[in-house]
Amino acid sequence: MDGIDLLGLIVNPRPDKGFVRYIPCKIDAKSELLEKALIENGTTMIEICMQRIVDKEVFRLEQLTDNKMPELDFKDIEPTDQIVV
C-alpha cells in the first residue's frame, strides 16, 4: 500500500470571536517532517500551545468627575481588531 508523503495540521480553536479569543492556524509539513515525526510501531505526541488574543476593549480607563464613579453601560461595546500586546 502506498503511504502518505505529507503531514498537516489544522487547529480551529474556540472561542474564535469576542473580546478574548483564539486565532485558527494551519501547518503544512513536508515529507522530511513526516519521516522524523512518525516511526513504525511508535507513538507520536503533538503538543499545541495556543496564545489567547485579548481585545483592547477588555480594559478601559475612565476619568472620574467629582471623585464619583461614572455610570457606564458596556452592553453595546463591540470587539475591535486591536489587541493587547
N, C-alpha and C positions, 0 to 999 in steps of 0.2 A: 504494500500500500504506500502510496505517496504521502509524505507528511507536509506540514505547512512550512513555509520559509519566512514568514513574517509574524511578529508578535506585536499586538497593540492593546491599548487600554483606554477606555472612555469612562470618565467619572462624572456623573450627574448628581451632585450633592444637593441636599435640601436643608434649609430653605435657599432658594435662588433669587428671591425678591424680598424687599423690605429694608429696614434700617440696619439689620445685621444679617449678612448672607454669605454664601459661598459662590465662587465662580466655577462653572463647569470646565473641564480640561480634557484634552485628548493627547495621548502619547503614541506616536508611531515609532516602532523599533524595527531594526533590520535583522537579518538572519544571524549576524555575529552575536547580538544580544540573546537571541533565542538559543543559540548553541551554548552560551555561557550560563544562562539562567535555568534552562531545563536540561536535566540529565536523566538517563534511563534509570528506572526504579528509584527515583529520588523525589524529594518534596521541595517545592519552591515556595517561599513566603514572600509576599509583596507587601511592604509597609507603605501606607499612604498617609501623609501628613497634610491636612488641609488648613489653610490660614483663613480665619474669618475676616470678612470685609465689613468694616463699621462705617456707616454713613455719617457725614459731618453734622447732619440734623439730629443725631442722637444727643449731642451735647450742645447746650445753648446757654449763654450768659446774658442776663437781662439787667439793666441798670435799675437800681432801687430809687424810688422817688419818695421823699419824706420818710425814709427809713422803713417803708412798708413794702411787703411783697406784692408785686403786680399780679393781678388776676390774669392767668394765662390759660388759653384753651388750645390744646395740641391736637385735637381730633382732625383738623383739616391740614396738618403738616404732612407732606409727601416726601419720600426718599428722593435724593438727588443722585447725580453721578459723581459727586465729590466724596472722597473717603478720608478717614482719619489715618494719618501716616505715623 
